[in-house]
Amino acid sequence: MSTVTGTWRLHRRGRARATLRAWPLRDRIALTAGLAVPFLVALALVPFRFRASVSHTNAALILVVVVVAVAALGSRTAGVVAALSAVAWFDFFLTRPYETFDITASRDVETAVLLLIVGLIVSQLAAHARRLEVITVTDAAHLARIHRVATLDADTVVDEVRRELTELLGLNACRFQYGTLLGQPPRLHNDGSVTVGRRSWDVDAVGWPEGEIELRVHGNARYLGRFMLTPGQGPVPPLQARLVAATLADQTGAALDTSGPAG
């Protein structure tokens, strides 16, 4: 039992490191901006705090704009970090007593709370809008893959699907075995789940299991072969991508079934 637990933890640690390495540069820049830009903007507003030209409310609105920009360019996490950073530096630089994290005026407390609430809301909305854009683009790409494979015949479908699976799932390698079921490798199912032997494997939490993973191909309820997938070092592809992979395997089976017994 301890060996299984140790293996599980090693998978989680390895996957966490791989995910960090694969985190998009855009999101890393946005997170850095979420920490630094509110500080720089609040610092730039310091000369105006002694004049009536820029009230605390106006300063808070300026910081809200910063939070929106960070969230729109980066991720939800970057937006939340920017909102917290904006409140902290608004408190430190622009409210009495200055250059402390204390607030004495109730009006300034209300402004700081509203800044945090509005910042969190707009960062959530901006991140949601970005996610919808990504989903739309991703869905279009997936549909293009499925449509492209559907037009192939048995002579070309296997090689083309191998290439599509390698790109779609971020694989190091992908090969096809005709009509053999040797061993019991981990298996990717049609619903996007993964099993190791008879045990369910939480691929989203701990990453791919070790070794090759089979994706079986059937045609007219007849087993024809399987794709053997060698996972890459990047993050595990989302469920949507794994479902598309299963659809590509089904299309391969349909094309091979029309050509008769596989060689």
C-alpha positions as CSV (number, residue, x, y, z in Angstrom):
1,M,0.0,0.0,0.0
2,S,2.9,2.4,0.8
3,T,4.4,1.7,-2.6
4,V,1.2,2.6,-4.4
5,T,0.9,5.8,-2.3
6,G,4.5,6.7,-3.0
7,T,4.1,6.2,-6.7
8,W,0.9,8.3,-6.7
9,R,2.8,11.2,-4.9
10,L,5.7,11.0,-7.4
11,H,3.2,11.3,-10.3
12,R,1.6,14.3,-8.7
13,R,5.0,16.1,-8.1
14,G,6.2,15.3,-11.6
15,R,3.0,16.5,-13.2
16,A,3.1,19.7,-11.1
17,R,6.6,20.5,-12.3
18,A,5.7,19.7,-15.9
19,T,2.6,21.9,-15.7
20,L,4.6,24.8,-14.3
21,R,7.1,24.5,-17.1
22,A,4.3,24.4,-19.6
23,W,2.4,27.4,-18.2
24,P,2.0,29.9,-21.0
25,L,4.4,32.8,-21.1
26,R,1.5,35.1,-21.4
27,D,0.0,34.0,-18.1
28,R,3.4,34.2,-16.3
29,I,3.9,37.8,-17.6
30,A,0.3,38.7,-16.5
31,L,0.9,37.3,-13.0
32,T,4.1,39.3,-12.7
33,A,2.2,42.4,-13.9
34,G,-0.6,41.7,-11.4
35,L,2.0,42.0,-8.6
36,A,4.1,44.9,-9.9
37,V,1.8,47.2,-12.0
38,P,-0.6,48.2,-9.2
39,F,2.4,49.0,-7.0
40,L,3.9,51.2,-9.7
41,V,0.6,53.0,-10.5
42,A,-0.1,53.6,-6.8
43,L,3.4,54.9,-6.3
44,A,3.0,57.3,-9.3
45,L,-0.2,58.7,-7.7
46,V,1.6,59.6,-4.5
47,P,2.5,63.2,-5.5
48,F,-1.2,63.8,-6.1
49,R,-2.4,62.6,-2.7
50,F,-1.8,66.0,-1.2
51,R,-3.9,67.8,-3.8
52,A,-7.6,67.7,-4.4
53,S,-7.1,67.0,-8.1
54,V,-7.1,63.2,-7.6
55,S,-9.5,61.9,-4.9
56,H,-9.2,58.5,-3.3
57,T,-12.2,57.4,-5.3
58,N,-10.6,58.5,-8.6
59,A,-7.3,56.7,-7.6
60,A,-9.3,53.6,-6.8
61,L,-10.9,53.8,-10.3
62,I,-7.5,54.1,-11.9
63,L,-6.4,50.9,-10.1
64,V,-9.5,49.1,-11.2
65,V,-8.5,49.9,-14.8
66,V,-5.2,48.2,-14.1
67,V,-6.9,45.1,-12.7
68,V,-9.1,44.9,-15.8
69,A,-6.1,45.1,-18.1
70,V,-4.2,42.4,-16.2
71,A,-7.2,40.1,-16.1
72,A,-7.9,40.6,-19.8
73,L,-4.3,39.9,-20.9
74,G,-3.7,37.0,-18.4
75,S,-5.7,34.5,-16.4
76,R,-8.2,34.7,-13.6
77,T,-5.4,34.1,-11.1
78,A,-3.5,37.1,-12.4
79,G,-6.6,39.2,-12.1
80,V,-7.2,38.2,-8.5
81,V,-3.5,38.9,-7.7
82,A,-3.8,42.3,-9.3
83,A,-6.9,43.1,-7.3
84,L,-5.3,42.1,-4.0
85,S,-2.1,44.1,-4.9
86,A,-4.2,47.1,-5.9
87,V,-6.0,47.2,-2.5
88,A,-2.7,46.7,-0.6
89,W,-0.9,49.5,-2.3
90,F,-3.9,51.8,-2.3
91,D,-3.9,51.3,1.5
92,F,-0.2,51.8,1.8
93,F,0.4,54.8,-0.4
94,L,-2.9,56.7,-0.7
95,T,-4.8,56.4,2.7
96,R,-3.9,57.8,6.1
97,P,-1.7,57.0,7.9
98,Y,0.5,56.9,4.8
99,E,3.0,54.2,4.2
100,T,1.4,51.8,6.6
101,F,-1.3,49.1,6.0
102,D,-3.7,50.8,8.5
103,I,-6.8,52.8,7.5
104,T,-8.3,55.2,9.9
105,A,-11.1,56.8,7.9
106,S,-14.2,54.8,7.4
107,R,-14.7,56.3,3.9
108,D,-11.3,55.0,2.9
109,V,-12.2,51.6,4.3
110,E,-15.3,51.5,2.1
111,T,-13.3,52.6,-0.9
112,A,-10.7,49.9,-0.4
113,V,-13.4,47.2,0.1
114,L,-15.2,48.3,-3.1
115,L,-11.9,48.3,-5.0
116,L,-11.4,44.7,-3.9
117,I,-14.9,43.6,-4.8
118,V,-15.0,45.4,-8.2
119,G,-11.5,44.2,-9.0
120,L,-12.4,40.6,-8.3
121,I,-15.6,40.8,-10.3
122,V,-14.1,42.4,-13.4
123,S,-11.2,40.0,-13.3
124,Q,-13.6,37.1,-13.2
125,L,-15.6,38.6,-16.2
126,A,-12.4,39.3,-18.2
127,A,-11.0,35.8,-17.6
128,H,-14.4,34.3,-18.5
129,A,-14.5,36.2,-21.8
130,R,-11.0,35.0,-22.6
131,R,-11.9,31.4,-21.8
132,L,-15.0,31.6,-24.1
133,E,-12.7,32.8,-26.9
134,V,-10.3,29.9,-26.3
135,I,-13.1,27.4,-26.2
136,T,-14.5,28.7,-29.5
137,V,-11.2,28.5,-31.2
138,T,-10.5,25.1,-29.8
139,D,-13.9,23.7,-30.8
140,A,-13.3,24.9,-34.3
141,A,-9.9,23.2,-34.4
142,H,-11.4,19.9,-33.1
143,L,-14.2,20.0,-35.6
144,A,-11.7,20.5,-38.4
145,R,-9.7,17.5,-37.2
146,I,-12.8,15.3,-37.2
147,H,-14.0,16.5,-40.6
148,R,-10.6,16.0,-42.1
149,V,-10.2,12.4,-40.9
150,A,-13.8,11.6,-41.9
151,T,-12.8,12.1,-45.6
152,L,-9.9,9.6,-45.5
153,D,-9.8,6.1,-46.7
154,A,-8.2,3.0,-45.2
155,D,-4.9,3.5,-46.9
156,T,-4.2,6.8,-45.3
157,V,-6.4,7.0,-42.2
158,V,-4.0,5.3,-39.7
159,D,-1.0,7.5,-40.5
160,E,-3.1,10.7,-40.5
161,V,-4.8,9.9,-37.2
162,R,-1.4,9.1,-35.7
163,R,-0.3,12.6,-36.5
164,E,-3.5,14.1,-35.3
165,L,-3.3,12.2,-32.0
166,T,0.3,13.2,-31.4
167,E,-0.5,16.9,-31.9
168,L,-3.9,16.8,-30.1
169,L,-2.7,15.0,-27.0
170,G,0.9,16.3,-26.9
171,L,2.4,12.9,-27.3
172,N,6.1,12.0,-27.7
173,A,5.1,9.1,-29.9
174,C,2.1,7.2,-31.3
175,R,2.1,3.9,-33.1
176,F,-0.7,1.6,-34.4
177,Q,-0.9,-2.2,-33.7
178,Y,-3.2,-4.2,-36.0
179,G,-5.4,-6.9,-34.3
180,T,-3.3,-7.6,-31.2
181,L,-4.1,-7.3,-27.5
182,L,-0.8,-8.2,-25.9
183,G,-0.4,-7.3,-22.2
184,Q,-2.5,-5.0,-20.1
185,P,-1.3,-1.4,-20.7
186,P,-3.2,1.6,-19.3
187,R,-6.3,2.3,-21.5
188,L,-7.9,5.5,-22.7
189,H,-11.6,5.0,-23.0
190,N,-14.3,6.5,-25.3
191,D,-15.5,8.7,-22.4
192,G,-12.1,10.2,-21.9
193,S,-11.3,8.3,-18.7
194,V,-8.2,6.2,-18.1
195,T,-7.9,2.9,-16.4
196,V,-4.8,1.0,-15.2
197,G,-5.8,-2.7,-15.1
198,R,-9.2,-2.7,-13.5
199,R,-8.5,0.4,-11.5
200,S,-9.7,3.9,-12.5
201,W,-6.9,6.4,-12.9
202,D,-7.5,10.1,-12.1
203,V,-5.6,11.5,-15.0
204,D,-6.6,15.1,-14.4
205,A,-5.2,15.0,-10.9
206,V,-2.1,12.9,-11.2
207,G,-1.3,12.9,-14.9
208,W,-0.8,10.1,-17.4
209,P,0.2,6.7,-16.0
210,E,3.7,5.4,-16.8
211,G,4.4,3.7,-20.1
212,E,2.3,3.5,-23.3
213,I,-1.5,3.9,-23.2
214,E,-3.7,2.1,-25.6
215,L,-6.6,3.6,-27.5
216,R,-8.6,0.8,-29.0
217,V,-10.1,0.9,-32.5
218,H,-13.3,-1.0,-33.4
219,G,-15.3,-1.2,-36.6
220,N,-18.8,-2.5,-36.6
221,A,-18.3,-3.9,-33.0
222,R,-15.2,-5.8,-34.2
223,Y,-11.8,-5.1,-32.7
224,L,-9.3,-4.0,-35.3
225,G,-6.3,-2.7,-33.5
226,R,-5.1,0.0,-31.1
227,F,-3.1,3.2,-31.1
228,M,-0.3,3.0,-28.5
229,L,0.2,6.5,-27.0
230,T,3.4,7.7,-25.4
231,P,2.6,10.8,-23.3
232,G,4.7,13.9,-23.5
233,Q,6.0,16.0,-20.6
234,G,3.4,18.8,-20.9
235,P,0.1,19.1,-19.0
236,V,-2.5,16.4,-19.5
237,P,-4.9,17.4,-22.3
238,P,-8.4,18.3,-21.1
239,L,-11.4,16.0,-21.3
240,Q,-12.6,17.7,-24.5
241,A,-9.3,16.8,-26.3
242,R,-9.5,13.2,-25.0
243,L,-13.0,12.8,-26.3
244,V,-11.9,14.1,-29.7
245,A,-9.1,11.5,-29.6
246,A,-11.7,8.7,-29.0
247,T,-13.8,10.1,-31.9
248,L,-10.8,9.9,-34.2
249,A,-10.2,6.3,-33.1
250,D,-13.8,5.5,-34.0
251,Q,-13.4,7.1,-37.4
252,T,-10.3,5.0,-38.0
253,G,-12.3,1.9,-37.2
254,A,-15.0,2.9,-39.6
255,A,-12.5,3.4,-42.4
256,L,-10.6,0.2,-41.7
257,D,-13.9,-1.8,-41.4
258,T,-14.9,-0.9,-45.0
259,S,-11.7,-2.2,-46.4
260,G,-12.1,-5.7,-44.9
261,P,-9.8,-7.6,-42.5
262,A,-6.7,-5.6,-41.5
263,G,-3.4,-6.9,-42.5
